[in-house]
Amino acid sequence: MGNPGLASAETRYELWQGSSGGAGVQQLATRVARCADEADAALARLAQVQMGQWQSPAGRAYRNALVRRVAELRRARDALREASALLMHQAALAAGNGF
């Protein structure tokens, strides 16, 4: 695989190259929002797993670990939603400035 930093720079260039009115930023915001939607779907599936009856000590430990992972995933999902909103705002600003 290539250099991750280089790929990132190439991606940024592609987003801005020829993007009229921040269209590239808007596309990125849409992709980030999709990631947040996927996190929501994962949270829904995890909620079903959490509802199971955990009688054994190992089962309860698994459920406790799962509860922590769910909380982490919720925070990540919230951060993705916030990032998407900020990117959409940036795209709107870029459109207003003619970038």
C-alpha positions, 0 to 999 in steps of 0.5 A: 500500500502507499504512504497514508499521508500521501493518500490523504493529501491526494484525497484533499486535493481531489476534494478541492480540485474543481469543486465549485461552491465547496461541492467537495466538502459537501461530498465529504460531509455526506460520507461522514454522515453515512458513517454516523448512520452506520454507527447508528445501525451498529448501536441498534444491533448491539442493543439487541445483544445487550437485552439478552439474559446474562446469568453466568459471571462470564456473561455479565462481564461480557455485557459490562464490556459491551456497555462500555463499547456502546458508550464509546460508539455513541461518542464516536457517532456524535463526533461524526454527526458534529463533523458532518454538520461543520463540513456542511457549514464550511461547504455553505461558506465556500459556496457563498465565497465562490470557492 
